[in-house]
Amino acid sequence: IPLELAEQTIDALWDDEVSLRACALTCHAWLSRSRVHLFRVVRVVSSYQLRSLYHLLVDNPALRPLIR
C-alpha cells in the first residue's frame, strides 16, 4: 500500500497503543510514524521507569525530539 495511506491509517490509531506497537513492528517504513504517536506522551511514575527511559534515549537519540 502507498506510504501516505499507511501513515493516515497509523494517524487514525493515535490513541491505540497496542495497534501502534503492531504497526511499528510491521515494517521499517511504518516505524517512524508509529513512534511519533507512541512517544507523544511519556508517563514516568517510578525511578525505575525514569532510568529505563534515560537509557532508551541515550541509546536512541532519534527518539528525543518525539517526547513532549
Predicted model as a PDB file, atoms N, CA, C, CB and O in Angstrom, pLDDT in the B-factor column:
MODEL        1                                                                  
ATOM      1  N   ILE A   1       0.847  -1.178   0.000  1.00 89.00           N  
ATOM      2  CA  ILE A   1       0.000   0.000   0.000  1.00 89.00           C  
ATOM      3  C   ILE A   1       0.896   1.245   0.000  1.00 89.00           C  
ATOM      4  CB  ILE A   1      -0.966  -0.004   1.230  1.00 89.00           C  
ATOM      5  O   ILE A   1       2.019   1.199   0.500  1.00 89.00           O  
ATOM      6  N   PRO A   2       0.415   2.329  -0.545  1.00 95.00           N  
ATOM      7  CA  PRO A   2       1.207   3.563  -0.565  1.00 95.00           C  
ATOM      8  C   PRO A   2       1.498   4.042   0.863  1.00 95.00           C  
ATOM      9  CB  PRO A   2       0.467   4.668  -1.359  1.00 95.00           C  
ATOM     10  O   PRO A   2       0.658   3.914   1.754  1.00 95.00           O  
ATOM     11  N   LEU A   3       2.682   4.585   1.063  1.00 95.00           N  
ATOM     12  CA  LEU A   3       3.098   5.045   2.381  1.00 95.00           C  
ATOM     13  C   LEU A   3       2.143   6.097   2.936  1.00 95.00           C  
ATOM     14  CB  LEU A   3       4.511   5.605   2.318  1.00 95.00           C  
ATOM     15  O   LEU A   3       1.873   6.113   4.137  1.00 95.00           O  
ATOM     16  N   GLU A   4       1.630   6.974   2.080  1.00 96.00           N  
ATOM     17  CA  GLU A   4       0.708   8.008   2.538  1.00 96.00           C  
ATOM     18  C   GLU A   4      -0.551   7.408   3.158  1.00 96.00           C  
ATOM     19  CB  GLU A   4       0.331   8.922   1.382  1.00 96.00           C  
ATOM     20  O   GLU A   4      -1.053   7.915   4.161  1.00 96.00           O  
ATOM     21  N   LEU A   5      -1.054   6.344   2.573  1.00 97.00           N  
ATOM     22  CA  LEU A   5      -2.236   5.672   3.099  1.00 97.00           C  
ATOM     23  C   LEU A   5      -1.908   4.971   4.420  1.00 97.00           C  
ATOM     24  CB  LEU A   5      -2.782   4.658   2.072  1.00 97.00           C  
ATOM     25  O   LEU A   5      -2.703   4.998   5.359  1.00 97.00           O  
ATOM     26  N   ALA A   6      -0.741   4.349   4.484  1.00 96.00           N  
ATOM     27  CA  ALA A   6      -0.320   3.707   5.727  1.00 96.00           C  
ATOM     28  C   ALA A   6      -0.179   4.739   6.840  1.00 96.00           C  
ATOM     29  CB  ALA A   6       1.006   2.954   5.525  1.00 96.00           C  
ATOM     30  O   ALA A   6      -0.587   4.481   7.972  1.00 96.00           O  
ATOM     31  N   GLU A   7       0.388   5.896   6.537  1.00 97.00           N  
ATOM     32  CA  GLU A   7       0.550   6.943   7.549  1.00 97.00           C  
ATOM     33  C   GLU A   7      -0.790   7.485   8.011  1.00 97.00           C  
ATOM     34  CB  GLU A   7       1.405   8.078   7.004  1.00 97.00           C  
ATOM     35  O   GLU A   7      -0.948   7.789   9.193  1.00 97.00           O  
ATOM     36  N   GLN A   8      -1.748   7.613   7.127  1.00 98.00           N  
ATOM     37  CA  GLN A   8      -3.086   8.058   7.522  1.00 98.00           C  
ATOM     38  C   GLN A   8      -3.732   7.027   8.456  1.00 98.00           C  
ATOM     39  CB  GLN A   8      -3.977   8.290   6.269  1.00 98.00           C  
ATOM     40  O   GLN A   8      -4.401   7.382   9.427  1.00 98.00           O  
ATOM     41  N   THR A   9      -3.521   5.766   8.147  1.00 97.00           N  
ATOM     42  CA  THR A   9      -4.057   4.697   8.997  1.00 97.00           C  
ATOM     43  C   THR A   9      -3.417   4.739  10.371  1.00 97.00           C  
ATOM     44  CB  THR A   9      -3.830   3.321   8.350  1.00 97.00           C  
ATOM     45  O   THR A   9      -4.111   4.634  11.383  1.00 97.00           O  
ATOM     46  N   ILE A  10      -2.100   4.891  10.420  1.00 98.00           N  
ATOM     47  CA  ILE A  10      -1.383   4.971  11.695  1.00 98.00           C  
ATOM     48  C   ILE A  10      -1.846   6.191  12.478  1.00 98.00           C  
ATOM     49  CB  ILE A  10       0.144   5.027  11.464  1.00 98.00           C  
ATOM     50  O   ILE A  10      -2.040   6.110  13.691  1.00 98.00           O  
ATOM     51  N   ASP A  11      -2.024   7.307  11.808  1.00 98.00           N  
ATOM     52  CA  ASP A  11      -2.510   8.523  12.481  1.00 98.00           C  
ATOM     53  C   ASP A  11      -3.893   8.297  13.099  1.00 98.00           C  
ATOM     54  CB  ASP A  11      -2.566   9.703  11.485  1.00 98.00           C  
ATOM     55  O   ASP A  11      -4.184   8.831  14.169  1.00 98.00           O  
ATOM     56  N   ALA A  12      -4.731   7.522  12.447  1.00 98.00           N  
ATOM     57  CA  ALA A  12      -6.063   7.239  12.977  1.00 98.00           C  
ATOM     58  C   ALA A  12      -6.000   6.379  14.236  1.00 98.00           C  
ATOM     59  CB  ALA A  12      -6.913   6.547  11.920  1.00 98.00           C  
ATOM     60  O   ALA A  12      -6.950   6.343  15.017  1.00 98.00           O  
ATOM     61  N   LEU A  13      -4.888   5.694  14.428  1.00 97.00           N  
ATOM     62  CA  LEU A  13      -4.701   4.826  15.597  1.00 97.00           C  
ATOM     63  C   LEU A  13      -3.971   5.539  16.726  1.00 97.00           C  
ATOM     64  CB  LEU A  13      -3.933   3.574  15.203  1.00 97.00           C  
ATOM     65  O   LEU A  13      -3.446   4.881  17.625  1.00 97.00           O  
ATOM     66  N   TRP A  14      -3.925   6.851  16.703  1.00 96.00           N  
ATOM     67  CA  TRP A  14      -3.098   7.628  17.633  1.00 96.00           C  
ATOM     68  C   TRP A  14      -3.315   7.276  19.096  1.00 96.00           C  
ATOM     69  CB  TRP A  14      -3.364   9.083  17.441  1.00 96.00           C  
ATOM     70  O   TRP A  14      -2.399   7.448  19.901  1.00 96.00           O  
ATOM     71  N   ASP A  15      -4.488   6.790  19.468  1.00 95.00           N  
ATOM     72  CA  ASP A  15      -4.764   6.507  20.881  1.00 95.00           C  
ATOM     73  C   ASP A  15      -4.832   5.012  21.190  1.00 95.00           C  
ATOM     74  CB  ASP A  15      -6.063   7.161  21.288  1.00 95.00           C  
ATOM     75  O   ASP A  15      -5.265   4.622  22.274  1.00 95.00           O  
ATOM     76  N   ASP A  16      -4.414   4.185  20.254  1.00 97.00           N  
ATOM     77  CA  ASP A  16      -4.459   2.726  20.417  1.00 97.00           C  
ATOM     78  C   ASP A  16      -3.023   2.193  20.487  1.00 97.00           C  
ATOM     79  CB  ASP A  16      -5.251   2.048  19.237  1.00 97.00           C  
ATOM     80  O   ASP A  16      -2.430   1.839  19.468  1.00 97.00           O  
ATOM     81  N   GLU A  17      -2.479   2.141  21.697  1.00 95.00           N  
ATOM     82  CA  GLU A  17      -1.071   1.778  21.873  1.00 95.00           C  
ATOM     83  C   GLU A  17      -0.761   0.378  21.351  1.00 95.00           C  
ATOM     84  CB  GLU A  17      -0.692   1.867  23.339  1.00 95.00           C  
ATOM     85  O   GLU A  17       0.289   0.165  20.746  1.00 95.00           O  
ATOM     86  N   VAL A  18      -1.653  -0.567  21.575  1.00 97.00           N  
ATOM     87  CA  VAL A  18      -1.421  -1.939  21.112  1.00 97.00           C  
ATOM     88  C   VAL A  18      -1.292  -1.976  19.592  1.00 97.00           C  
ATOM     89  CB  VAL A  18      -2.565  -2.870  21.573  1.00 97.00           C  
ATOM     90  O   VAL A  18      -0.381  -2.609  19.058  1.00 97.00           O  
ATOM     91  N   SER A  19      -2.193  -1.305  18.904  1.00 98.00           N  
ATOM     92  CA  SER A  19      -2.141  -1.285  17.439  1.00 98.00           C  
ATOM     93  C   SER A  19      -0.924  -0.517  16.929  1.00 98.00           C  
ATOM     94  CB  SER A  19      -3.419  -0.665  16.873  1.00 98.00           C  
ATOM     95  O   SER A  19      -0.314  -0.909  15.934  1.00 98.00           O  
ATOM     96  N   LEU A  20      -0.566   0.579  17.609  1.00 97.00           N  
ATOM     97  CA  LEU A  20       0.617   1.334  17.198  1.00 97.00           C  
ATOM     98  C   LEU A  20       1.881   0.505  17.347  1.00 97.00           C  
ATOM     99  CB  LEU A  20       0.738   2.617  18.012  1.00 97.00           C  
ATOM    100  O   LEU A  20       2.777   0.572  16.505  1.00 97.00           O  
ATOM    101  N   ARG A  21       1.956  -0.275  18.415  1.00 97.00           N  
ATOM    102  CA  ARG A  21       3.120  -1.170  18.580  1.00 97.00           C  
ATOM    103  C   ARG A  21       3.172  -2.195  17.463  1.00 97.00           C  
ATOM    104  CB  ARG A  21       3.071  -1.887  19.945  1.00 97.00           C  
ATOM    105  O   ARG A  21       4.246  -2.497  16.942  1.00 97.00           O  
ATOM    106  N   ALA A  22       2.018  -2.730  17.093  1.00 98.00           N  
ATOM    107  CA  ALA A  22       1.964  -3.692  15.993  1.00 98.00           C  
ATOM    108  C   ALA A  22       2.402  -3.039  14.683  1.00 98.00           C  
ATOM    109  CB  ALA A  22       0.544  -4.271  15.852  1.00 98.00           C  
ATOM    110  O   ALA A  22       3.132  -3.640  13.896  1.00 98.00           O  
ATOM    111  N   CYS A  23       1.955  -1.820  14.460  1.00 97.00           N  
ATOM    112  CA  CYS A  23       2.364  -1.099  13.243  1.00 97.00           C  
ATOM    113  C   CYS A  23       3.871  -0.860  13.234  1.00 97.00           C  
ATOM    114  CB  CYS A  23       1.617   0.246  13.132  1.00 97.00           C  
ATOM    115  O   CYS A  23       4.519  -0.995  12.196  1.00 97.00           O  
ATOM    116  N   ALA A  24       4.421  -0.509  14.382  1.00 97.00           N  
ATOM    117  CA  ALA A  24       5.866  -0.252  14.470  1.00 97.00           C  
ATOM    118  C   ALA A  24       6.672  -1.495  14.125  1.00 97.00           C  
ATOM    119  CB  ALA A  24       6.238   0.235  15.875  1.00 97.00           C  
ATOM    120  O   ALA A  24       7.784  -1.395  13.606  1.00 97.00           O  
ATOM    121  N   LEU A  25       6.117  -2.656  14.412  1.00 97.00           N  
ATOM    122  CA  LEU A  25       6.811  -3.913  14.125  1.00 97.00           C  
ATOM    123  C   LEU A  25       6.529  -4.458  12.731  1.00 97.00           C  
ATOM    124  CB  LEU A  25       6.428  -4.943  15.143  1.00 97.00           C  
ATOM    125  O   LEU A  25       7.174  -5.410  12.291  1.00 97.00           O  
ATOM    126  N   THR A  26       5.571  -3.858  12.038  1.00 96.00           N  
ATOM    127  CA  THR A  26       5.155  -4.370  10.733  1.00 96.00           C  
ATOM    128  C   THR A  26       6.251  -4.234   9.685  1.00 96.00           C  
ATOM    129  CB  THR A  26       3.909  -3.647  10.265  1.00 96.00           C  
ATOM    130  O   THR A  26       6.593  -5.199   9.001  1.00 96.00           O  
ATOM    131  N   CYS A  27       6.798  -3.030   9.567  1.00 95.00           N  
ATOM    132  CA  CYS A  27       7.888  -2.819   8.612  1.00 95.00           C  
ATOM    133  C   CYS A  27       8.615  -1.525   8.974  1.00 95.00           C  
ATOM    134  CB  CYS A  27       7.349  -2.764   7.143  1.00 95.00           C  
ATOM    135  O   CYS A  27       8.092  -0.679   9.699  1.00 95.00           O  
ATOM    136  N   HIS A  28       9.809  -1.396   8.461  1.00 95.00           N  
ATOM    137  CA  HIS A  28      10.644  -0.238   8.780  1.00 95.00           C  
ATOM    138  C   HIS A  28       9.972   1.078   8.361  1.00 95.00           C  
ATOM    139  CB  HIS A  28      12.009  -0.370   8.095  1.00 95.00           C  
ATOM    140  O   HIS A  28      10.108   2.096   9.040  1.00 95.00           O  
ATOM    141  N   ALA A  29       9.256   1.045   7.251  1.00 96.00           N  
ATOM    142  CA  ALA A  29       8.620   2.262   6.739  1.00 96.00           C  
ATOM    143  C   ALA A  29       7.538   2.780   7.684  1.00 96.00           C  
ATOM    144  CB  ALA A  29       8.019   2.000   5.362  1.00 96.00           C  
ATOM    145  O   ALA A  29       7.241   3.974   7.677  1.00 96.00           O  
ATOM    146  N   TRP A  30       6.951   1.912   8.488  1.00 97.00           N  
ATOM    147  CA  TRP A  30       5.882   2.310   9.405  1.00 97.00           C  
ATOM    148  C   TRP A  30       6.406   2.704  10.776  1.00 97.00           C  
ATOM    149  CB  TRP A  30       4.885   1.188   9.552  1.00 97.00           C  
ATOM    150  O   TRP A  30       5.667   3.278  11.576  1.00 97.00           O  
ATOM    151  N   LEU A  31       7.648   2.412  11.055  1.00 96.00           N  
ATOM    152  CA  LEU A  31       8.209   2.624  12.389  1.00 96.00           C  
ATOM    153  C   LEU A  31       8.206   4.092  12.809  1.00 96.00           C  
ATOM    154  CB  LEU A  31       9.618   2.090  12.440  1.00 96.00           C  
ATOM    155  O   LEU A  31       7.754   4.413  13.908  1.00 96.00           O  
ATOM    156  N   SER A  32       8.698   4.978  11.965  1.00 95.00           N  
ATOM    157  CA  SER A  32       8.802   6.395  12.332  1.00 95.00           C  
ATOM    158  C   SER A  32       7.455   7.004  12.677  1.00 95.00           C  
ATOM    159  CB  SER A  32       9.435   7.180  11.206  1.00 95.00           C  
ATOM    160  O   SER A  32       7.326   7.693  13.689  1.00 95.00           O  
ATOM    161  N   ARG A  33       6.457   6.759  11.849  1.00 96.00           N  
ATOM    162  CA  ARG A  33       5.142   7.349  12.088  1.00 96.00           C  
ATOM    163  C   ARG A  33       4.522   6.772  13.359  1.00 96.00           C  
ATOM    164  CB  ARG A  33       4.213   7.110  10.881  1.00 96.00           C  
ATOM    165  O   ARG A  33       3.863   7.493  14.109  1.00 96.00           O  
ATOM    166  N   SER A  34       4.724   5.499  13.602  1.00 97.00           N  
ATOM    167  CA  SER A  34       4.202   4.876  14.819  1.00 97.00           C  
ATOM    168  C   SER A  34       4.860   5.466  16.056  1.00 97.00           C  
ATOM    169  CB  SER A  34       4.419   3.360  14.781  1.00 97.00           C  
ATOM    170  O   SER A  34       4.193   5.717  17.059  1.00 97.00           O  
ATOM    171  N   ARG A  35       6.160   5.687  15.985  1.00 96.00           N  
ATOM    172  CA  ARG A  35       6.891   6.262  17.122  1.00 96.00           C  
ATOM    173  C   ARG A  35       6.414   7.666  17.474  1.00 96.00           C  
ATOM    174  CB  ARG A  35       8.376   6.295  16.819  1.00 96.00           C  
ATOM    175  O   ARG A  35       6.407   8.047  18.645  1.00 96.00           O  
ATOM    176  N   VAL A  36       6.019   8.427  16.472  1.00 95.00           N  
ATOM    177  CA  VAL A  36       5.514   9.785  16.727  1.00 95.00           C  
ATOM    178  C   VAL A  36       4.367   9.728  17.725  1.00 95.00           C  
ATOM    179  CB  VAL A  36       5.049  10.465  15.407  1.00 95.00           C  
ATOM    180  O   VAL A  36       4.291  10.554  18.633  1.00 95.00           O  
ATOM    181  N   HIS A  37       3.493   8.774  17.563  1.00 96.00           N  
ATOM    182  CA  HIS A  37       2.335   8.657  18.445  1.00 96.00           C  
ATOM    183  C   HIS A  37       2.681   7.924  19.746  1.00 96.00           C  
ATOM    184  CB  HIS A  37       1.202   7.930  17.724  1.00 96.00           C  
ATOM    185  O   HIS A  37       2.176   8.276  20.812  1.00 96.00           O  
ATOM    186  N   LEU A  38       3.530   6.921  19.656  1.00 96.00           N  
ATOM    187  CA  LEU A  38       3.875   6.153  20.858  1.00 96.00           C  
ATOM    188  C   LEU A  38       4.640   6.982  21.886  1.00 96.00           C  
ATOM    189  CB  LEU A  38       4.697   4.938  20.476  1.00 96.00           C  
ATOM    190  O   LEU A  38       4.502   6.763  23.089  1.00 96.00           O  
ATOM    191  N   PHE A  39       5.438   7.924  21.418  1.00 94.00           N  
ATOM    192  CA  PHE A  39       6.262   8.722  22.324  1.00 94.00           C  
ATOM    193  C   PHE A  39       5.719  10.140  22.526  1.00 94.00           C  
ATOM    194  CB  PHE A  39       7.676   8.792  21.796  1.00 94.00           C  
ATOM    195  O   PHE A  39       6.393  10.977  23.127  1.00 94.00           O  
ATOM    196  N   ARG A  40       4.533  10.410  22.041  1.00 91.00           N  
ATOM    197  CA  ARG A  40       3.953  11.752  22.182  1.00 91.00           C  
ATOM    198  C   ARG A  40       3.822  12.129  23.660  1.00 91.00           C  
ATOM    199  CB  ARG A  40       2.569  11.821  21.489  1.00 91.00           C  
ATOM    200  O   ARG A  40       4.178  13.239  24.056  1.00 91.00           O  
ATOM    201  N   VAL A  41       3.319  11.214  24.458  1.00 90.00           N  
ATOM    202  CA  VAL A  41       3.195  11.434  25.897  1.00 90.00           C  
ATOM    203  C   VAL A  41       3.868  10.275  26.609  1.00 90.00           C  
ATOM    204  CB  VAL A  41       1.697  11.572  26.331  1.00 90.00           C  
ATOM    205  O   VAL A  41       3.532   9.112  26.385  1.00 90.00           O  
ATOM    206  N   VAL A  42       4.814  10.602  27.463  1.00 93.00           N  
ATOM    207  CA  VAL A  42       5.517   9.587  28.233  1.00 93.00           C  
ATOM    208  C   VAL A  42       5.219   9.830  29.704  1.00 93.00           C  
ATOM    209  CB  VAL A  42       7.056   9.616  27.950  1.00 93.00           C  
ATOM    210  O   VAL A  42       5.460  10.918  30.227  1.00 93.00           O  
ATOM    211  N   ARG A  43       4.699   8.821  30.357  1.00 93.00           N  
ATOM    212  CA  ARG A  43       4.400   8.923  31.789  1.00 93.00           C  
ATOM    213  C   ARG A  43       5.434   8.121  32.569  1.00 93.00           C  
ATOM    214  CB  ARG A  43       2.955   8.416  32.103  1.00 93.00           C  
ATOM    215  O   ARG A  43       5.649   6.937  32.310  1.00 93.00           O  
ATOM    216  N   VAL A  44       6.057   8.776  33.509  1.00 95.00           N  
ATOM    217  CA  VAL A  44       7.060   8.135  34.358  1.00 95.00           C  
ATOM    218  C   VAL A  44       6.537   8.204  35.789  1.00 95.00           C  
ATOM    219  CB  VAL A  44       8.480   8.828  34.222  1.00 95.00           C  
ATOM    220  O   VAL A  44       6.321   9.288  36.332  1.00 95.00           O  
ATOM    221  N   VAL A  45       6.338   7.038  36.390  1.00 96.00           N  
ATOM    222  CA  VAL A  45       5.780   7.015  37.744  1.00 96.00           C  
ATOM    223  C   VAL A  45       6.716   6.370  38.764  1.00 96.00           C  
ATOM    224  CB  VAL A  45       4.464   6.280  37.740  1.00 96.00           C  
ATOM    225  O   VAL A  45       6.379   6.256  39.943  1.00 96.00           O  
ATOM    226  N   SER A  46       7.891   5.952  38.302  1.00 97.00           N  
ATOM    227  CA  SER A  46       8.836   5.347  39.244  1.00 97.00           C  
ATOM    228  C   SER A  46      10.262   5.682  38.819  1.00 97.00           C  
ATOM    229  CB  SER A  46       8.635   3.805  39.323  1.00 97.00           C  
ATOM    230  O   SER A  46      10.521   6.052  37.674  1.00 97.00           O  
ATOM    231  N   SER A  47      11.157   5.544  39.752  1.00 97.00           N  
ATOM    232  CA  SER A  47      12.569   5.799  39.439  1.00 97.00           C  
ATOM    233  C   SER A  47      13.090   4.753  38.455  1.00 97.00           C  
ATOM    234  CB  SER A  47      13.426   5.796  40.732  1.00 97.00           C  
ATOM    235  O   SER A  47      13.957   5.055  37.635  1.00 97.00           O  
ATOM    236  N   TYR A  48      12.578   3.541  38.526  1.00 97.00           N  
ATOM    237  CA  TYR A  48      12.981   2.504  37.573  1.00 97.00           C  
ATOM    238  C   TYR A  48      12.592   2.914  36.147  1.00 97.00           C  
ATOM    239  CB  TYR A  48      12.331   1.144  37.940  1.00 97.00           C  
ATOM    240  O   TYR A  48      13.391   2.784  35.219  1.00 97.00           O  
ATOM    241  N   GLN A  49      11.363   3.408  35.983  1.00 97.00           N  
ATOM    242  CA  GLN A  49      10.925   3.853  34.665  1.00 97.00           C  
ATOM    243  C   GLN A  49      11.750   5.033  34.174  1.00 97.00           C  
ATOM    244  CB  GLN A  49       9.450   4.226  34.697  1.00 97.00           C  
ATOM    245  O   GLN A  49      12.061   5.128  32.986  1.00 97.00           O  
ATOM    246  N   LEU A  50      12.099   5.919  35.073  1.00 97.00           N  
ATOM    247  CA  LEU A  50      12.926   7.065  34.693  1.00 97.00           C  
ATOM    248  C   LEU A  50      14.292   6.610  34.206  1.00 97.00           C  
ATOM    249  CB  LEU A  50      13.084   8.030  35.871  1.00 97.00           C  
ATOM    250  O   LEU A  50      14.784   7.106  33.192  1.00 97.00           O  
ATOM    251  N   ARG A  51      14.905   5.679  34.910  1.00 97.00           N  
ATOM    252  CA  ARG A  51      16.209   5.148  34.473  1.00 97.00           C  
ATOM    253  C   ARG A  51      16.085   4.433  33.132  1.00 97.00           C  
ATOM    254  CB  ARG A  51      16.784   4.182  35.533  1.00 97.00           C  
ATOM    255  O   ARG A  51      16.945   4.577  32.263  1.00 97.00           O  
ATOM    256  N   SER A  52      15.023   3.670  32.969  1.00 97.00           N  
ATOM    257  CA  SER A  52      14.809   2.958  31.702  1.00 97.00           C  
ATOM    258  C   SER A  52      14.639   3.936  30.547  1.00 97.00           C  
ATOM    259  CB  SER A  52      13.579   2.045  31.799  1.00 97.00           C  
ATOM    260  O   SER A  52      15.205   3.746  29.470  1.00 97.00           O  
ATOM    261  N   LEU A  53      13.862   4.971  30.779  1.00 96.00           N  
ATOM    262  CA  LEU A  53      13.673   5.994  29.747  1.00 96.00           C  
ATOM    263  C   LEU A  53      14.986   6.687  29.417  1.00 96.00           C  
ATOM    264  CB  LEU A  53      12.634   7.027  30.198  1.00 96.00           C  
ATOM    265  O   LEU A  53      15.301   6.912  28.249  1.00 96.00           O  
ATOM    266  N   TYR A  54      15.743   7.021  30.438  1.00 97.00           N  
ATOM    267  CA  TYR A  54      17.046   7.662  30.235  1.00 97.00           C  
ATOM    268  C   TYR A  54      17.936   6.799  29.342  1.00 97.00           C  
ATOM    269  CB  TYR A  54      17.739   7.920  31.590  1.00 97.00           C  
ATOM    270  O   TYR A  54      18.521   7.297  28.381  1.00 97.00           O  
ATOM    271  N   HIS A  55      18.040   5.511  29.657  1.00 98.00           N  
ATOM    272  CA  HIS A  55      18.894   4.616  28.867  1.00 98.00           C  
ATOM    273  C   HIS A  55      18.363   4.441  27.445  1.00 98.00           C  
ATOM    274  CB  HIS A  55      19.007   3.251  29.551  1.00 98.00           C  
ATOM    275  O   HIS A  55      19.138   4.345  26.494  1.00 98.00           O  
ATOM    276  N   LEU A  56      17.045   4.400  27.308  1.00 96.00           N  
ATOM    277  CA  LEU A  56      16.458   4.303  25.976  1.00 96.00           C  
ATOM    278  C   LEU A  56      16.844   5.511  25.135  1.00 96.00           C  
ATOM    279  CB  LEU A  56      14.929   4.182  26.065  1.00 96.00           C  
ATOM    280  O   LEU A  56      17.196   5.370  23.964  1.00 96.00           O  
ATOM    281  N   LEU A  57      16.778   6.700  25.733  1.00 96.00           N  
ATOM    282  CA  LEU A  57      17.095   7.926  24.995  1.00 96.00           C  
ATOM    283  C   LEU A  57      18.583   8.083  24.739  1.00 96.00           C  
ATOM    284  CB  LEU A  57      16.585   9.130  25.747  1.00 96.00           C  
ATOM    285  O   LEU A  57      18.976   8.664  23.727  1.00 96.00           O  
ATOM    286  N   VAL A  58      19.411   7.578  25.631  1.00 97.00           N  
ATOM    287  CA  VAL A  58      20.856   7.607  25.392  1.00 97.00           C  
ATOM    288  C   VAL A  58      21.203   6.676  24.231  1.00 97.00           C  
ATOM    289  CB  VAL A  58      21.639   7.198  26.675  1.00 97.00           C  
ATOM    290  O   VAL A  58      22.020   7.010  23.374  1.00 97.00           O  
ATOM    291  N   ASP A  59      20.570   5.506  24.218  1.00 97.00           N  
ATOM    292  CA  ASP A  59      20.860   4.523  23.168  1.00 97.00           C  
ATOM    293  C   ASP A  59      20.186   4.852  21.835  1.00 97.00           C  
ATOM    294  CB  ASP A  59      20.424   3.149  23.623  1.00 97.00           C  
ATOM    295  O   ASP A  59      20.623   4.385  20.783  1.00 97.00           O  
ATOM    296  N   ASN A  60      19.119   5.660  21.881  1.00 95.00           N  
ATOM    297  CA  ASN A  60      18.356   6.003  20.673  1.00 95.00           C  
ATOM    298  C   ASN A  60      18.084   7.497  20.631  1.00 95.00           C  
ATOM    299  CB  ASN A  60      17.026   5.217  20.621  1.00 95.00           C  
ATOM    300  O   ASN A  60      16.950   7.919  20.860  1.00 95.00           O  
ATOM    301  N   PRO A  61      19.090   8.303  20.344  1.00 96.00           N  
ATOM    302  CA  PRO A  61      18.915   9.761  20.382  1.00 96.00           C  
ATOM    303  C   PRO A  61      17.855  10.283  19.417  1.00 96.00           C  
ATOM    304  CB  PRO A  61      20.220  10.428  20.079  1.00 96.00           C  
ATOM    305  O   PRO A  61      17.342  11.383  19.618  1.00 96.00           O  
ATOM    306  N   ALA A  62      17.519   9.540  18.393  1.00 94.00           N  
ATOM    307  CA  ALA A  62      16.491   9.987  17.447  1.00 94.00           C  
ATOM    308  C   ALA A  62      15.111  10.049  18.099  1.00 94.00           C  
ATOM    309  CB  ALA A  62      16.449   9.056  16.234  1.00 94.00           C  
ATOM    310  O   ALA A  62      14.209  10.701  17.573  1.00 94.00           O  
ATOM    311  N   LEU A  63      14.939   9.387  19.224  1.00 95.00           N  
ATOM    312  CA  LEU A  63      13.647   9.418  19.925  1.00 95.00           C  
ATOM    313  C   LEU A  63      13.452  10.695  20.741  1.00 95.00           C  
ATOM    314  CB  LEU A  63      13.525   8.209  20.840  1.00 95.00           C  
ATOM    315  O   LEU A  63      12.320  11.062  21.055  1.00 95.00           O  
ATOM    316  N   ARG A  64      14.530  11.362  21.081  1.00 94.00           N  
ATOM    317  CA  ARG A  64      14.446  12.534  21.955  1.00 94.00           C  
ATOM    318  C   ARG A  64      13.470  13.598  21.477  1.00 94.00           C  
ATOM    319  CB  ARG A  64      15.795  13.145  22.095  1.00 94.00           C  
ATOM    320  O   ARG A  64      12.680  14.092  22.281  1.00 94.00           O  
ATOM    321  N   PRO A  65      13.491  13.973  20.194  1.00 94.00           N  
ATOM    322  CA  PRO A  65      12.564  15.022  19.753  1.00 94.00           C  
ATOM    323  C   PRO A  65      11.088  14.606  19.770  1.00 94.00           C  
ATOM    324  CB  PRO A  65      12.932  15.454  18.367  1.00 94.00           C  
ATOM    325  O   PRO A  65      10.205  15.460  19.697  1.00 94.00           O  
ATOM    326  N   LEU A  66      10.823  13.322  19.865  1.00 93.00           N  
ATOM    327  CA  LEU A  66       9.446  12.830  19.828  1.00 93.00           C  
ATOM    328  C   LEU A  66       8.727  13.030  21.161  1.00 93.00           C  
ATOM    329  CB  LEU A  66       9.430  11.356  19.452  1.00 93.00           C  
ATOM    330  O   LEU A  66       7.497  13.074  21.201  1.00 93.00           O  
ATOM    331  N   ILE A  67       9.474  13.151  22.234  1.00 89.00           N  
ATOM    332  CA  ILE A  67       8.879  13.257  23.567  1.00 89.00           C  
ATOM    333  C   ILE A  67       8.546  14.702  23.854  1.00 89.00           C  
ATOM    334  CB  ILE A  67       9.825  12.694  24.649  1.00 89.00           C  
ATOM    335  O   ILE A  67       9.383  15.591  23.700  1.00 89.00           O  
ATOM    336  N   ARG A  68       7.307  14.927  24.275  1.00 77.00           N  
ATOM    337  CA  ARG A  68       6.856  16.292  24.577  1.00 77.00           C  
ATOM    338  C   ARG A  68       6.605  16.427  26.050  1.00 77.00           C  
ATOM    339  CB  ARG A  68       5.589  16.651  23.789  1.00 77.00           C  
ATOM    340  O   ARG A  68       6.218  17.500  26.514  1.00 77.00           O  
TER     341      ARG A  68                                                      
ENDMDL                                                                          
END                                                                             
